[in-house]
């Protein structure tokens, strides 16, 4: 009888083991279902973010193009301002030299201030300034 009793206990233990494994497998299935739901939500979120990122990148690209165009326009303005500054510098320098020449010719300025060889340069500077102002 003890063999039959031992077999009976083994059978009960085996049934208990099978029931425990079934419960464990059900919990694993529930966990897998939840993981699938989370993955599905993550995919949806990634798609939404992907479309938003695409629109943001397109907008950023448009802004970059606009900034580039405005920088080109500003460069043109700065170059024009630089040209005007150079012309003004030439005109004021020429005017200063002309006054010095006039003062030199009337002996109001010492001969060391305006040497004779500089007078020719000043005449050409005056002519260059006149051409620059005509060009504008």
C-alpha positions, 0 to 999 in steps of 0.5 A: 500500500505504501507504493500506491500511496506514494504514486498517489502523492506523486500524482497529486504533486504533478497535478499541483505542478501543472496547475502552477505552471498553467497559472504562471503561463497565464501571467506571462501571457497577460504580461506579453499582452500588456507589452504588446499594447505598450509597443503599439502605443510606442509605435503610434507615438513614434509615428506622431513624433516623426511627422512632427519632426519632419514638419519642424525640420522643413520649417527650420530649413525654410527659416535657414533659407530666409536667413541666408537670403537676408544675410546676402541682402545685408552683405550688399548693404554693408558693402554699399555702406563701405563704398560710401565710407571710402568715398567720403573718406576720399572726399574729406581727405581730398578736401583737407589736402585742397585746403592745405594746398590753398593754405600753402600757396598763400604761405599760411602753412609752413613748407614742411607741411605740404611738400611740392611733390605732394601737390600733384598727388593732391590734384589727382586725389581731387580728380579721383574724388570727383570721378567717384562722386560722379559714379554715384 
